Amino acid sequence: MRTHDLNDVAAYREKLQSYSMEELEDVYFHIHVLRQPLRYNMVRRELEARRLHAEPVDPVHLREGCLRDWLAARRLMARHPWLLAPVFSVVLFLATTAATFVLLLPVWLFAIPFNFLGLETAIVYVACAPIPPILAAGFGGRLGGRGVYGVWVFAGVVAGMLLFNLTGAPAAILRSVVAHTSGGGISFGGF
């Protein structure tokens, strides 16, 4: 190779190193392989080198949706690290309790204000009853309530269900089923 060609290759390599990852991928997808095989190989090598030596990830954004990581990044928690576990547990418990209660509120809405009561609607309510606690537990897990903190998620789900029980909707549904089934005995064709 001539000196001019070597300078051109070195200049192109420096130019590639100055590109962002998006710009480099753009060059990779728009370069003509047969017309510029040397440049194509240089772009490919630069991409491989960057993927092998990835930039360090900020530990706060390591897990999306993890409440513990978000709390750990707060200034108060940095000054008092012993507060992190209790505060995270309480916030996780409250968030899971609120999620369970809010997800169960449509049952209250239809049973109490709209007065959709009876055997058929009770069957629907019972069939739908497991869905809100499962969704709330998934929400708690998504916030970071795994492992030991799963106890707080479970406690939050139970507390949300107990709060829902205090609305009176489950008792009203049960009363409507009992009233529907207690017809006064067996009838034998009018006897």
C-alpha angles and dihedrals in degrees: 000000000000124000090248091055092048091051089049091051092048092048091049091048090052090047090053091049090054092055122097118241091259092051091047092051089049091054090047093054095045102042117105107237097202097044097044109024094155093053090043091055091047092053091047092050091049091051092049092048092052093049091050092050101039120182114262114265120235105248092220090062095039095106117032114225096015107141092194092061091048092050091047089058092058117105094235092055091048090055094043108029092171088070094061099082098046094043092047091049094050094045091047091050093048094046093050092046091051092046092051093047094046092048090052094049095089088064089054090046094055096037102045113023097028092037096220096164134146141087097296095049090044088058089053092047092050091047091051096041097092094052100073095049091047092049092046091050089051089050090051090049090050090054089056102272097143131126113004090359089061086083089065091049091051091047090050092052091050092047091050091051091049090050089051090051088057090061089072095234096118091049092049091050091049092048091052091052093047092047090049095050099042099078097152103268140303122325121208103200098298101321 
